[in-house]
């Protein structure tokens, strides 16, 4: 088996088979160092652009994700790569990134099931992207996720909440910072950054 065949086989184990050719060609074209990682609670994937001492694009996606959601996360990270190539200094999830993400959604639309495609097309049709519509699509793509779970990113700034995994502390959310929220411990006044994906219990 050649390196390309081995690489394609690995991708096929984690994403829809119809998307493998596109994914392999994309990663090869940009010479991306692509990692399939163990599950991470704080994030589904990430991207690092080339810089001093790190002269290549690097992307990772959690290996425990359902295939359709794995592809969705890869498109999210690919949008960061495209934004860096075109704009360099653009905000991480600003209008430029959203436009690139929307373009990639349309480019890869056929890889998603017919029943989801209209929602993806609608999401990609308008910038800024609808957070509610995106959340609904992601819920469908995650499949087995708990539909009743509330994540920190579902709540507006200023909400009091407790972390589901650590309910002894009462927090108040302050502002979103990339993939995390700045929050304040209501008893001590100490500041923390909490993953936007954290499951929480609003108070």
N, C-alpha and C positions, 0 to 999 in steps of 0.2 A: 504494500500500500504506500503510495506517495504521500509526501507531507500535505499536499493539497487535499487528497482524498481523506486523510486523517482529520484535517481541519474541518472539512465539510461534514464528516460523520459526527464530530463533536457538536457542531452547530445544529445538526439535524436532531440531536438528542434533546435540544433545549428550545427550539422554535418550530413553527409550522414548516413542513418540508418545502412548501411552495416559496418560502422566503429565503431559503438557504443560498440560492444562486445570487440573489441581490445582496444579501449580507456579506457573503464571501467577497464578492467583487468590490463592495464598498470598503471593507476593512483592508483589502489588498491595495486598492487604489490610493488610499491615504496612509498606507503603511502603519496601521494602528496596532499597537500592542494591546491585544484584547484579552481580558481575563474573565473567566467564569468563576465566581467566588462562592464561598459558603453563604448561607443566609445571614443578612445583617438587619438588625432591628431599626437602625437609624436611617437606612437608605436602601433603595433598590438597585442603584447603580451610580457610577460617577465618571467624570471625564477630567483629564489633565492635559493642558496644551503644552507644546514644546517650549522649553525655557532653558536657561543656563544650567548645565548639569543634567538635563532631562530632555534630550533633543529628539523627542518623538511624541506623537499623539498616543495617549493611554486611556483606555476605556474599560470599565468593568460592569458586569451585570450579575445579580445574584442568581446562582444556579438552581435555587429551589422554587423559582417562580413558574407558574403555568406557562406553556409555550406562547400563547397569544400575548400574555402580559410581559413575558420576557422580550418579545419583539417590540412591544410598545415602549418599554423602558430603553431598549437600545435606540429607538428613534429619538427619544428624549435626549439621550447623551450625544447622538449624532448631530442633533440640532445645536448643541453646544460647540461641537467641532466646526460645523458650518458657520456659526456666528463668529467664532474666533477667526476663521479664515477670511471672512468678508469684512468684519468690523473691528476686530481686535479688542477694543476697549469698551464694548457694549456691556450693559448691565446683564447679569447672569440669566435672569428670566424676564428681561424687558421686551419691548415690542420687536426688536430685531430677532431675538431668540424665538419668540412666539411665531413670527412669520416663517422662520426656517423650519420650526416644528410642524406648522401647518402644511408647508410645502412637502415635507417628507411624509406626512400622513396621506396626502393625496397621491404621492408617488407610489406608496406601498398599500394603497387602499384595497387592492385585489387580494392581498394576503389575509385579510380579515373576513369573517363569515358574513354572508349577505345580510343577515339580520342586524348586524352592527354597522355596516357600511354607511347607511343613511345618517346615523348619529355622528360618525367620524367626519363625513363630508360636511355636515352642518357645523360641527366644531371648527373645522378648518376654514370655513367660509368667512369668518369675521375675527378681526383683531381689535381689542384684546380677546384672547380665548376665554370662553365661558368656564369659570371654575366649576360651577354646578354640573354642566354638561360633561366636562372632563371627568369629574368624580363619578358620574353615572356610568360612563364608558369603562372606566378603570374597575368599577365594581363588577361589571359584566365579565371583563377580561380576567379578573382574579378568580372568578368562579367560586371557589370554596371559602372565600373570606366571609367573616361574620357580618351579615348585613346590618346588624344593630350596633356594631362598633362605632364609637365616636372618636375621631382623631383630632389632635390639637388644631390642625389646619382647617377643620370644619367650623371652628368657633371664631368669632370676631375678637379683635384686640380688646383687652379690658375684662375678659371673662375670668371668673374664678373657677378653678378646677383642681382635681386631684389626679395624679397619675394612677392608672389602673394597676400598674405593677408596683407602685409605692404610694399607697393611699394616705399615709400618715402626714404628708405635707400639703398644705393648702397654698396653691400658686395663683398668681394673676398674670395673664399674658400681657405683654407690652407692645412688641412689634416683631414682625417677621424679618429674619436676616438670612437670606438665601434659603437653605434647607432646614433652618432651625428658628425657634422663637425665643426672644429674650423674655424671661419670666422672673417674677419676684416672689420669694418665699414670704408669705404674709405675716409670719410670726417673727422672723429674724430680719427681714428686709434685704437679705442677700439675693444677688442676681444670679440666675442660671440661664443657660441656653438649652432648650429642650427640642428634640426632633419634632418636626412638623407631622411626622407619621405616628408619633406616640399615641397610644390609646388612652383616653382620658375619661373622667367622670365629671361633667359640669356641676357646679354647685349653685 
